[in-house]
């Protein structure tokens, strides 16, 4: 009976890890699409930061996949949602701040599932990633507020800036902005 209960608890943790992985896969596609569009609009610095955040999300997706495999599960490969394309620069940052805020809320709920099912390793994984998602939220929220309050003045300052991230990047939180 104990083995069956342990298997059931593990399955619940794998389920939330896979939900989180699907959310990360969506964020990767969303942020890379925005990166390309902002670069095309010649907002290089804004494009660069979103690319670095997408790299963080790639790392998160892999961390979730590795934990899922450790628990004997199979990582999902489909994103949680479709990428919203063709966003105006004014819409990107509030959209992304909302996406990150929702992610933080979900991950806190997923962390509780891990705790309830006795998986402190997965719980710690969520704690680590929540901290990084908070940094992403803060960035998106700040840029969105700057665009809203300063408008064209702020965007003119960002126009023509380089989008290059230089050598292969470690991501936004671990070595970028």
Secondary structure, DSSP 8 states (H G I E B T S, - for coil): -HHHHHHHHHHHHHHHHHHHHHHHHHHHHHHHHHHHHHHHTTBHHHHHHHHHHHHHHHHHHHHHHHHHHHTT-----S-SS----S--HHHHHHHHHHHHHHHHHHHHHHHHHHHHTT-HHHHHHHHHHHHHHHHHHHHHHHHHHHHHHHTHHHHHHHTTB-----SS---HHHH--
